[in-house]
Amino acid sequence: MIGPRTTVAGLLTALVMLVPAQGTAAAATPPAPPVGAPPAGPAPVAGPPAAGPVVEPPAAADGAVADPPAADGVDDTAGAVQDVPPDPGPLAASDGGLDPAPGRPSNGGGEGDLTSFFGSLLTWTDHGSFGLDRARMVRDPSAPTGRLLRVTYPAGSASPTVTRDGGKAGGAQSYLHLPHSAEVMTLSYSVRFQPGFRFVKGGKLPGLFGGDAGSGGRHEAAGFSTRFMWRAGGAGEVYAYFPNAKGYGASLGRGRWKFTPGRWVKIAQRVVLNTPGRNNGTITVWVNGRQVFTQGGLTYRNKGNVQIDGLFFSTFFGGGDKSWVSPSNQHADFAGFSFVPARGPGPRRP
């Protein structure tokens, strides 16, 4: 398991939100889809429709290209349309405390502004972290909460593996643990790519993770991850790592929605873990409050001790060779992160 190293301090009470299970009736577990049912077509999406961008195979973290996943725990079935769970509002200080720890600097030291942005609700760990100096907190009245976290992608940068080929590292990444694990979780946040953003071939966006996670071509036996990803032309997808899979991440729902540069887009994913020994896990995606994709037949775990542990804050171009790099200095903004569990939380992390 990826363990936390230190508890982060926080300044921003309105950006990260968590509610207990008894307040989440709207986030009920979706019914299991019938095996063999045909996939449902995409629901209409608010804003411009996807324009049929060129579709490539899933991107490997080291620049390789994987074939589309087949028998790796993914069953292309779909459930009924569901409502997006409502945002619960900010966590009050009396419910766990969002005040900075005494004497803790606002920039969190080596964690940069990441810890100031997320506050003490989430626990930072240095495992798998990079580029946190490229994540800066910015006051912006146009942001959903008045503040945002801006991540930069320098010209010629992609994932850290491009540095082996003379490229630059770009973006930022960190695993952030919630105070309680859960078996069902809805993550939502708003993202805005700068006007004129050039998507190139694709890049990663934050998602959920559990256990030892999984990324970079490694599918961990005791972990999973469900990052979002942008593709050519701004096409969206879920880029998932499952414990029983091989190769690189599975591309789920590609092209069912589209990111438009210069506009705030609110995206949400609900992960429902499978029963150990059964492939009955699901993932559902909403964009601007409307469901655009759902998939069942997923295997997130083989044992019950793997749960949803927190946020995999991961964003960079790539892929890991120079064909994926950002063509210019660019940035994306993130705001309004919310975590809504739909069942009782698991054991509190030490």
C-alpha positions in Angstrom: 0.0 0.0 0.0 1.2 3.5 -0.6 1.5 5.1 2.8 1.3 8.8 3.7 4.5 10.4 4.9 3.2 13.6 6.4 -0.2 15.3 7.1 -0.5 18.4 5.0 -1.7 21.8 6.2 -4.4 23.8 4.6 -5.6 27.2 3.8 -8.5 26.7 1.4 -11.6 25.5 3.0 -14.0 25.8 0.1 -12.1 23.8 -2.5 -12.0 20.3 -1.1 -15.2 18.7 0.2 -16.2 15.5 1.9 -19.5 14.2 3.3 -20.3 11.2 5.5 -22.2 8.3 4.1 -25.5 9.2 5.8 -25.7 12.4 3.7 -25.3 10.8 0.3 -28.7 9.3 -0.6 -28.3 10.8 -4.1 -25.2 8.9 -4.7 -26.7 5.4 -4.3 -24.9 2.5 -5.9 -26.0 2.0 -9.5 -27.7 -1.3 -10.3 -25.5 -4.0 -11.8 -26.0 -4.0 -15.6 -27.2 -7.2 -17.3 -24.3 -9.3 -18.7 -24.2 -9.1 -22.5 -26.4 -6.1 -22.8 -25.5 -3.8 -25.7 -23.7 -0.6 -24.7 -25.8 2.5 -24.4 -25.2 5.4 -26.7 -23.7 8.6 -25.2 -26.0 11.0 -23.5 -26.2 14.5 -24.9 -23.5 16.8 -23.6 -23.9 20.4 -22.7 -21.8 22.6 -24.9 -20.2 21.8 -28.3 -20.4 18.1 -29.3 -17.3 16.0 -29.9 -16.1 16.6 -33.4 -14.8 13.1 -34.2 -11.1 13.6 -33.4 -8.5 11.2 -34.7 -8.4 8.2 -32.3 -5.1 6.6 -31.4 -4.5 3.5 -29.3 -4.1 4.1 -25.5 -0.9 5.9 -24.6 1.8 4.1 -22.7 3.5 6.1 -20.0 6.9 5.5 -21.6 5.8 6.4 -25.1 4.9 2.9 -26.3 1.5 2.3 -27.9 -0.7 -0.4 -26.5 -3.4 -2.3 -28.4 -7.0 -1.6 -27.3 -7.7 -3.7 -24.2 -9.7 -6.9 -24.6 -9.8 -9.6 -22.0 -8.5 -7.6 -19.1 -11.5 -7.3 -16.9 -13.4 -4.8 -19.1 -17.0 -5.6 -20.1 -18.7 -3.1 -22.3 -22.0 -3.0 -20.6 -23.9 0.1 -19.4 -26.3 0.9 -16.6 -29.2 3.4 -16.4 -28.6 7.1 -16.4 -28.1 8.5 -12.9 -28.2 11.9 -11.3 -24.9 13.5 -10.3 -24.5 13.5 -6.5 -24.8 17.1 -5.2 -21.8 18.9 -3.8 -22.0 18.6 0.0 -20.5 22.0 0.7 -17.2 22.7 2.5 -16.1 20.6 5.5 -16.4 22.6 8.6 -13.4 23.0 10.8 -15.3 21.2 13.6 -15.7 18.2 11.3 -12.1 17.5 11.0 -10.4 20.9 10.7 -9.1 22.7 7.7 -6.9 25.2 9.6 -3.2 25.2 8.9 -1.0 23.3 11.4 0.7 25.7 13.7 4.0 27.0 12.2 3.4 25.2 8.9 4.4 27.4 5.9 1.6 28.1 3.4 3.5 26.6 0.5 4.1 23.3 2.3 7.8 23.3 1.7 8.7 20.8 -1.0 5.1 20.1 -1.8 4.7 23.6 -3.3 1.2 25.1 -3.4 -0.4 21.7 -3.7 -0.8 21.4 0.1 -2.1 24.9 0.5 -4.7 24.3 -2.2 -6.0 21.0 -0.8 -5.7 21.7 2.9 -5.4 19.3 5.8 -8.3 17.1 4.6 -5.9 15.2 2.3 -2.6 13.7 3.2 0.4 14.2 0.9 3.0 11.5 0.2 6.2 11.9 -1.8 5.8 8.4 -3.4 5.5 8.9 -7.1 5.5 12.7 -6.8 7.1 15.1 -9.3 6.8 18.6 -10.7 5.0 20.1 -7.7 6.9 23.4 -8.3 4.8 23.6 -11.5 1.6 23.6 -9.5 0.8 27.1 -8.2 -2.3 28.5 -6.4 -3.8 31.5 -8.2 -6.6 33.9 -7.1 -9.1 34.1 -9.9 -12.7 35.4 -9.6 -13.7 33.3 -12.7 -12.8 30.1 -10.9 -15.7 28.1 -9.3 -14.3 28.9 -5.8 -12.3 32.1 -6.5 -9.0 30.2 -6.4 -7.5 27.6 -8.7 -4.4 25.4 -9.0 -2.5 26.2 -12.2 -0.2 23.5 -13.6 2.2 24.4 -16.3 3.5 22.3 -19.2 6.7 23.8 -20.6 7.4 23.7 -24.3 9.0 20.4 -25.2 7.8 18.7 -22.1 5.8 15.5 -21.4 6.0 12.8 -18.7 9.3 12.4 -16.8 10.4 9.6 -19.2 11.0 12.1 -22.0 14.0 13.4 -20.1 15.8 10.1 -21.0 15.5 11.2 -24.7 16.6 14.8 -24.0 13.2 16.2 -23.5 11.8 18.3 -20.6 9.6 17.1 -17.7 6.3 18.8 -17.4 3.1 18.8 -15.4 2.8 17.6 -11.8 1.9 14.5 -9.9 1.1 13.4 -6.4 -0.9 10.7 -4.5 -3.2 12.4 -2.0 -5.0 10.2 0.7 -8.4 10.9 2.0 -8.9 10.5 5.8 -11.1 7.5 5.2 -11.1 4.8 2.5 -14.4 3.8 0.8 -15.9 1.3 -1.6 -17.9 3.9 -3.6 -16.6 7.4 -4.3 -17.6 10.2 -6.6 -14.8 12.6 -7.5 -15.7 15.9 -9.2 -13.7 19.0 -10.1 -13.5 21.7 -12.7 -10.7 22.0 -15.3 -10.0 24.8 -17.7 -7.4 24.6 -20.5 -5.9 27.9 -21.4 -7.4 29.6 -24.6 -5.8 28.1 -27.7 -4.5 25.1 -25.8 -2.9 22.6 -28.2 -3.8 19.1 -27.1 -1.3 17.2 -29.5 -1.8 13.5 -28.9 -3.0 13.5 -25.3 -2.2 13.9 -21.6 -3.3 12.8 -18.2 -5.7 14.4 -15.7 -6.5 13.6 -12.0 -8.6 10.7 -11.0 -9.1 8.2 -8.1 -6.8 5.5 -6.9 -6.7 2.6 -4.5 -4.1 0.4 -2.9 -0.8 0.3 -4.8 -2.5 2.2 -7.7 -1.1 1.4 -11.1 0.5 3.5 -13.8 3.4 3.7 -16.1 2.7 0.3 -17.7 2.6 -1.5 -14.3 -0.7 -3.1 -13.2 -0.4 -3.7 -9.5 -2.0 -6.9 -8.0 -3.3 -4.8 -5.1 -4.4 -1.6 -6.6 -6.0 0.4 -9.4 -6.3 4.0 -10.8 -8.9 5.8 -12.8 -7.3 9.0 -14.2 -9.1 11.1 -16.8 -7.2 11.8 -20.0 -7.4 14.3 -22.8 -6.8 13.1 -26.4 -6.3 14.7 -29.8 -8.7 17.5 -30.4 -9.7 17.6 -26.7 -11.5 14.2 -26.7 -12.0 12.9 -23.2 -11.7 9.4 -21.7 -11.0 7.5 -18.5 -7.5 5.9 -18.5 -7.7 3.0 -16.1 -5.3 0.5 -14.6 -6.8 -2.7 -13.3 -5.0 -5.5 -11.3 -5.7 -8.3 -13.8 -4.8 -6.3 -16.9 -1.6 -6.4 -19.0 0.1 -3.8 -21.1 -0.8 -0.2 -20.6 -4.0 1.5 -19.3 -7.5 0.8 -20.6 -9.1 3.5 -22.7 -12.7 3.9 -21.5 -15.3 6.1 -23.1 -13.0 7.9 -25.4 -14.6 10.7 -27.4 -17.9 10.6 -25.4 -17.1 14.2 -24.3 -14.8 17.0 -25.3 -12.8 19.6 -23.5 -13.0 23.1 -25.0 -10.0 25.4 -24.4 -10.8 28.6 -22.4 -13.9 27.1 -20.8 -14.4 25.7 -17.3 -15.6 22.1 -17.6 -16.9 20.2 -14.6 -16.1 16.5 -14.8 -17.1 13.8 -12.3 -16.4 10.1 -12.0 -18.1 7.6 -9.7 -16.2 4.5 -9.0 -18.1 1.5 -7.5 -15.6 -1.2 -6.5 -16.3 -4.8 -7.4 -17.1 -7.6 -5.0 -13.8 -9.6 -4.7 -14.0 -12.6 -7.0 -16.6 -10.9 -9.3 -16.3 -8.4 -12.1 -19.2 -6.2 -11.1 -17.4 -2.9 -10.6 -18.6 0.2 -12.5 -17.5 3.7 -13.5 -19.7 6.5 -14.5 -18.7 9.9 -15.9 -20.6 13.2 -15.9 -19.7 16.4 -17.8 -21.3 19.7 -16.6 -23.9 17.7 -14.7 -24.9 15.3 -17.5 -24.0 11.7 -17.7 -21.9 10.9 -20.8 -20.5 7.5 -20.1 -21.0 4.5 -17.8 -19.4 1.0 -17.9 -19.8 -2.1 -15.9 -18.0 -5.5 -15.7 -14.9 -4.0 -14.1 -12.5 -5.6 -11.7 -10.8 -3.1 -9.5 -9.6 -5.5 -6.8 -9.1 -9.2 -6.0 -9.2 -8.8 -2.3 -11.4 -6.8 0.0 -8.6 -4.9 1.6 -8.2 -2.7 -1.5 -10.4 0.3 -1.3 -10.6 3.8 -2.8 -7.9 5.7 -1.0 -7.8 9.1 -2.5 -6.9 11.4 -5.4 -4.3 10.6 -8.0 -3.4 14.2 -8.9 -1.6 13.5 -12.1 -1.4 15.8 -15.2 1.2 15.9 -18.0 1.5 15.5 -21.7 2.1 11.9 -22.8 3.1 9.2 -23.4 6.7 9.6 -22.9 8.5 10.2 -26.2 8.9 13.5 -28.0 5.9 12.9 -30.3 3.7 13.7 -27.2 5.4 16.9 -26.0 3.7 20.2 -25.5 4.5 22.4 -28.5 4.6 25.6 -26.4 4.5 26.9 -22.8 0.9 26.0 -21.8 -1.1 25.5 -18.6 -4.4 24.1 -17.3 -6.4 25.2 -14.2 -8.1 23.0 -11.6 -10.7 24.0 -9.0 -13.6 22.9 -6.9 -12.5 19.3 -6.0 -15.2 17.3 -4.2 -15.2 13.8 -2.8 -18.6 12.1 -2.1 -18.6 8.6 -0.6 -21.8 6.6 -1.1 -21.3 4.0 1.6 -19.8 4.0 5.1 -16.1 4.9 5.1 -13.4 2.2 5.6 -10.9 2.2 8.4 -9.2 5.5 9.1 -5.7 5.7 7.6 -3.0 5.9 10.3 
